[in-house]
Amino acid sequence: MFGDFDINFVIFGVMPYVALTIFLVGSIVRYERDPFTWKSSSSQLLRRKQLIWGSILFHVGILTVFFGHLVGLFTPVWVLDAIGIPYVLKQWMAVIIGGPAGIAALIGSTMLLHRRLVDPRIRVTSSIPDILIMVLIWLQLAIGLLTITQTLQHMDGSEMVRFMTWSQSVVSWNINAWVTVVDVHWLYKLHIFLGLIITALFPFTRLVHIWSGFAAPFRYLLTRPGYQIVRSRRHRPLEDRRRAYDKVQAKRGPTATTPAE
């Protein structure tokens, strides 16, 4: 019954769709059911200096790596051919830009993970999923850096094209996409597998605050009510300002000591 069963089909043919479904549906369900958990649960008052440096290194590095993967994997091969970008150049760009960005993200994640595990005040406010996802991201960054050793052995772009073909085949619902990555090096396979695991766990961790970062500008411009909460720097007493406003409006408003009805 299972004579023709291939684990590669499960990981690279089925798992991407399972992970993406959990990612999208889980994010929507969490936002609808528990909107107040849609946050990063900041602990910035504790070990602030370590948090700042770790956060800057991690976020700058991980965003560079993320968008590098996004553009690199989902740009059609014919586009590279049309604009005359050699595969070798694209490979070197991935190494030269992605390598330092990955190192920065790894150093930053190490600082953040150390801060969260060592300081008991921060550790007590951390959930198991929070720590688990940070460990997985750390491992993913480390494995990603190790794959550079293999990339340098295929600077002709052959492996790059295979991963581009696989990624684009997955999003275009090609059931045979998994065949293109069957015989790649195990480091690449582990890197993809761990990436799919992180994608599936996304809705159940603090990573959901990433959605807010992308959606905030659109929400602010398109769906915010016509007001903005600000912190006043004026030193004039509130009651004096209310009296001046009432005088302009020719009516009496609530006082500072009497709540409005």
N, C-alpha and C positions, 0 to 999 in steps of 0.2 A: 504493500500500500504506500509506503514511504520510500520506496526504492529510488525514485527520482527527486526526492526532496532536496532542496538546496537552500541552506541558510542565507546565502547571498540574496536570493529572491525575497526572503522575508525582510531582511535588513534594508536592502537598497531598492526593493520593488514595492513592498507593502508598507513598511514602517514610515516612510516619508508622508504618506497620506494620513496615517493614523496620528502621527505627531502634529501635522498641520491642522487636522480636525480638532484635536484636543486643544491646541493653541488658540484657535479662533473661537470655538464654542465655549471653551472654559473661560476665556477672557470676558466674553459677553455675559455669561451666567454670573461670574463673580461680580462684575460691575452692577448688574441688575439686582443681585441678592445682597451683596455686602459692599456697597459703594464706599463706606468709611474705612474699609481695609485696603483701599486702592491707594497705597502710599508706600514710601520707602522706610517709614518708621525711623526717622533720623535720631541719632544719639550724639549730635554735634557738640553738646556741652561737655562731653567726656573725651579726654585725649584729643583735643581739638587740632593740635599741630600735626599729629600723625594722621588724623582723618583728612586734613586739607591736602597734605602732600600725597597720601595714598589715593585719595579721590581724584585729584587732578591727573596723576599718572595713569590711573586705571581708566578713567572716562575718556581722556584724550586718546589713549592707546586703543581701547576697545572699540571706540567709534570709528577710528581710522581703519582698524582691521575689519569691522563689520561692513562698512561701506565699500572697502576694497574688495571683499568677497562678493558683495552684492553686485557691484559693477563688473567685476572680473568674471563671475560665473554666468551672469544672465545677459551679457552683451553677446549677441549672435556672432558666430565666427565670420559670417559673410560681411558684417560691419567692419571687423578688423581688416579683412581683405580689401574691402572697398576703399577704406581711407588709408590703406598702405601701412598699417602698424605691423611690423615683423613680430612673430611669436617670441623670438628671442628677447626683443625689447620688452614685451609684456611680462615675460618671466623675470627679467632683471628688475623691472619696476616693482613686481610683487615681492621680490627678495629685499630690495633696497628700502622700500617704503614699509612693507609689511613686517619685515624683521625687527627694526627698531621700535615700531609701534607695538608689536607683540611683546617685546622685552619690557617696554614701559608699562604695558597693561599687566604683565606678570609681576613686576616689582610692586606696582600699586595694589594689586589684589593680594599679594603677600603681606603688605603692610596692613591692609584692611582686615584680612583674615586673622593675622596675629593680634591686632587690636581687639577684635571681637572675641577671640578665644582666651586671651591672657587676662584681660581686665574683667574681674568678676562682676562689676557693675554693669558692663555692657553685655557680658555673657548671660546674665539673668534675664535680660530683655530680648534675647535672641531666641527665635524658635528653631526647631530642628530643620524645617525646610529652608530657613534662611541660611543656616550654616552649611547644609548639604549643597545648596545651589552654588554657594561661594567656593566650596571645595571642587565641585564639578567644573566650574568656570576656570579655576586655577589649573586643574588637570588639562582642560581643553586648550588653554593657552600654552602650557608646557608641551603638549603633544603637537600642537600647531607649529611651534618653533622647531621641534625635532623633524617635522616633515620637510623643513628647508634642506636638510642633508640629502633627502631624496630628490627634491626639486633641482638641486645643483647638478644632479646626474642626468637630468632630462631637460636641458636648457633649449632643446629644439622645439619645445612646446607640445610634444606629443601627449604627455600626461595632462597638461592643462586643457587641451582640446577635449579629452575624454571626460574630464570633470564638467566642463562647460556643456558638453552634449548631454551628460546625465542630468544635470540640474535643469536644463531647458526641456528635456524630455519628460521629467517628472511633472513640471507645471503645465505641460501640454498634454498630460494624461496618456503618455506612451507606456503601455504595460511592459514593454521590453527594455525600458530604460536601464534596469539593473544589470543587463548584460555588458554594458560598456565599462563597468568598474569591477567586474568579477576578479580579474587578475592583477589589480593594482597592489602596491605594497601594503602590508598590514597596518602600517602607521597611518596611511591615508584612510583605510577602512575604519580604524578605531576613531580617527578624528571625525569622520562623518557620523558614525554611530553615536558618539558622545554628543555631537551637535544636535542630533535628533532627540536624544534623551532630554537635553536642556530645553529644547523647543516644547516638548510635551509637558515638562514640569513648570514651564513659564507661568501659567495662570494660577498656580498654587503657591507662588513665592512673591517676594517683594519686587521681583522683576516687572510686575505689571505696571509699576510707575513709569516704565519706559513709554507706554501708550500715552500717558499724560504729557510727556515731553514733546511727542510728535503732534498731539491733538490740541495742545494748549493755544497755539497761535490762531488756529481756525475757530476754536470755541470762543476765544476772546473777541475775534473780529465778527463772527457770524451769529453767535447765539447768546452772548452776554446781554443782560438787561442794560438799560441806559444809565448806569451809575457806576461809580468806582469808590471803593473805600480807601481813604487816605489817612495818614497820621499828621495831624496839624502841628505846626511849629509855632503857632501864634501864642503869645503870652497873655493876651487880653482875656480876662475871666469869661467863662461861658455865659454867665447871666448877663453881663454887659453886652456881649455879642447878640444874645437873644433879644434884649431890649432894643438894640439898634435895628435889628431885622424887623421886629414888630412895628417899630416906628415907621420904617420904610413901607411896610405892608399895611399900615394903618389898622392893625389888629393886635390883640394880646395873645401870646402863645404860652405854653407851659413854662413854669419857672424851673430853676435848677434843683429846687428842693421838693417840688411837687411833680409826680409823674404825670405824663400826658394820659388823657382818658382814651 
